[in-house]
Amino acid sequence: MVLNKISAMAVGGMLCVQVALSETLPINDLLSDTLTAKNSAERTIDIRLELIADSINFVDLEEEVELSPMFEFVPETVEGRLIYLQKEVPLTYNAQVQSYIDAYSTARYKRHLEQMMGLSRYYFPIYERVFSQAGIPEEIKYLSIVESALNPHAVSRVGATGLWQFMFGTARMYDLAMDSYVDERKDPIAASRAAAAYFSDAYNEFGDWLLAIASYNCGKGNVLRAIQRSGLADPDYWAISRFLPRETRNYVPAFIAITYMMEYAEEHGIVPASPAIPLQTEIVWVQKHVPLRGVAQALDVEEEVIKSLNPAYKRGVVNGTDDMPKRLILPEAPPQAYPALYAILNTPNKMQAFYAANEGATREAENAVTHRVRKGETLGEIANRYHVSVQDLKVWNRLKNNTIVPGQPLRVMASGGKSTKSSAESPASASYISYRVKRGDTLSGIAQRHQSTSVAAIKSDNGLRSSRIKPGMTLKIKVK
């Protein structure tokens, strides 16, 4: 038998092989049922790839098999490329997805995507390790671009913060620490673990990755209501999308489109920009209060480099203790820098000197200030301006919702809520969470659940004259 060439094509979602046969076909019985004999000089057949693989050992080839370049399947259409990319998360192609691809393909977005590709060289390996450990599909890493444009300091208009844009309450639910020293929503590793836990919970609830992704945008409750309104027993995302909030109807197509653009960047002339953040890093665990400024001096690098690797530390201080060591990410350093770094991390006297210098720079900012709302301002914008969370603003000003009006005075306190007046009353190590009062709650019940506080402390911290509370109120609760 003479096989002139083998080429590949996609037929009905299955990779098949097309074989061009010469005039004579002395082929064994395993293939004979598949072929229909004809007298023409050349004819073609489609045979499944696995059948060819099984049969090739039984065929005595008279000449070498020549593989066409098309044997390595290269899809040329957007739909074909998405099918080719698809692993666990359905990458559906439709007009809505195409509209986002068209937008992302414009010159306006090219520079932005080049920056995303550069930053992804640092952040994506972190996501991939965390997701692999948690059993989350790797392709969900692209959602972080839609969420935050890979900016750990991103804050939305409603106060969602960090690479994965966690709201305060959801962050607490998934064990992210937020206090006067640290906001782990900005920590790439901690926030990615929290995101992985959320996606795992959502997938277990909905059984569909796109529904899990949709719930990350609008909440599980909205997805459940959309399913109920659809009247379907086991729908996928597209079956209920019209019942979801508008933002979520755009969110999932945007995710699919950004996945496509990042995977096929070269075909669109997008070249990764050089990221400002170091790509070669190492982790040390710190059991003391260590200023990032001192670490930068020891390594002879700019302080901003250390801060970019450790964005969660709000005051420029790693607040590690013997009981709770804290992670410090460092750029790869030459061996000659180790003695100075060791001194910073392990010599109390030098550490205290650097810490005292750093504290001097932060104490000036610890007085409460009053911000008067300007026309068009939102709580998110004000929070971002003062580097605090929307939830903090609501607690400090006893706001029940995000509504503010021009001219309204807002109290803003630095570094987790300590002002000059309150610093004498509260220990420096105290930190707080926000608690939303539920129906049936009492101050004594809340104090009992949070054993680090008391009814008197809750009343004092929140300026309450009596023990009466109402559902929907937001209370500031001391946790340590």
BELTAUR-V892368 format. One record per backbone hydrogen bond with DSSP energy under -0.5 kcal/mol. NH is the residue of the N-H (numbers start at 1). CO is the residue of the C=O. Records with the same first field share a line. If there is no record, write none. Layout:
NH->CO + CO
This chain:
2->24
3->1
4->2 + 20
5->20
6->66
7->18
9->16
11->9 + 14
14->11
16->9
17->47
18->7
19->17 + 45
20->5
21->19 + 43
22->2
27->25
31->28
32->28
33->29
34->31
35->31
37->35
43->21
45->19
47->17 + 45
49->15
51->48
52->48
53->49
54->50
55->51
56->52
58->55
59->55 + 56
61->59
62->1
66->64
67->65
68->6
71->68
72->69
73->71
75->73
81->77
82->78
83->79
84->80
85->81
86->82
92->90
98->94
99->95
100->96
101->97
102->98
103->99
104->100
105->101
106->103
109->106
110->106
111->107
113->109
114->110
115->111
116->112
117->113
118->114
119->115
120->116
121->117 + 118
122->119
123->119
124->120
125->120
126->122 + 123
127->123
128->124
129->125
130->126
131->127
132->128
133->129
134->130
135->131 + 132
136->131
140->137
141->138
142->139
143->140
144->141
145->142
146->142
147->143
148->144
149->144 + 145
150->144
151->148
152->150
154->151
156->160
159->156
161->166
162->154
163->185
164->185
165->162
166->161
171->167
172->168
173->169
174->170
175->172
176->171
179->182
183->312
184->177
186->183
187->184
188->186
191->187
192->188
193->189
194->190
195->191
196->192
197->193
198->194
199->195
200->196
201->197
202->198
203->199
204->200
205->201
206->202
207->203
212->208
213->209
214->210
215->211
216->212
217->213 + 214
218->214
219->215
223->219
224->220
225->221
226->222
227->223
228->224
229->225
230->226
231->227
232->227
240->236 + 237
241->237
243->240
244->241
248->245
249->245
250->246
251->247
252->248
253->249
254->250
255->251
256->252
257->253
258->254
259->255
260->256
261->257
262->258
263->259
264->260
265->262
268->264 + 265
269->266
270->265
271->269
273->114
281->279
282->330
284->328
286->284 + 326
290->288 + 318
292->316
293->316
295->291
296->292
297->293
298->294
299->295
300->296
301->296
305->302
306->302
307->303
308->304
309->305
310->306
313->310
314->181 + 312
315->181
316->313
318->290
319->317
320->288 + 318
321->324
326->286
328->284
330->282 + 328
332->280
337->334
338->335
341->337
342->338
343->339
344->340
345->341
346->342
347->343
348->346
351->347
352->348
353->349
354->350
355->351
356->352
357->353
358->354
359->355
360->356
361->357 + 358
362->358 + 359
363->359
364->360
365->362
366->363
367->364
369->412
371->369 + 410
372->370
373->371 + 408
377->374
380->157
382->378
383->379
384->380
385->381
386->382
387->383 + 384
388->383
393->389
394->390
395->391
396->392
397->393
398->394 + 395
399->394
407->373
408->405
410->371
412->369
417->414
418->414
419->417
423->419
424->420
425->422
426->422
430->427
433->477
435->475
437->435 + 473
441->438
446->442
447->443
448->444
449->445
450->446
451->449
453->450
458->454
459->455
460->456
461->457
462->458
463->459 + 460
464->459
472->437
473->470
475->435 + 473
477->433 + 475
479->431
480->431
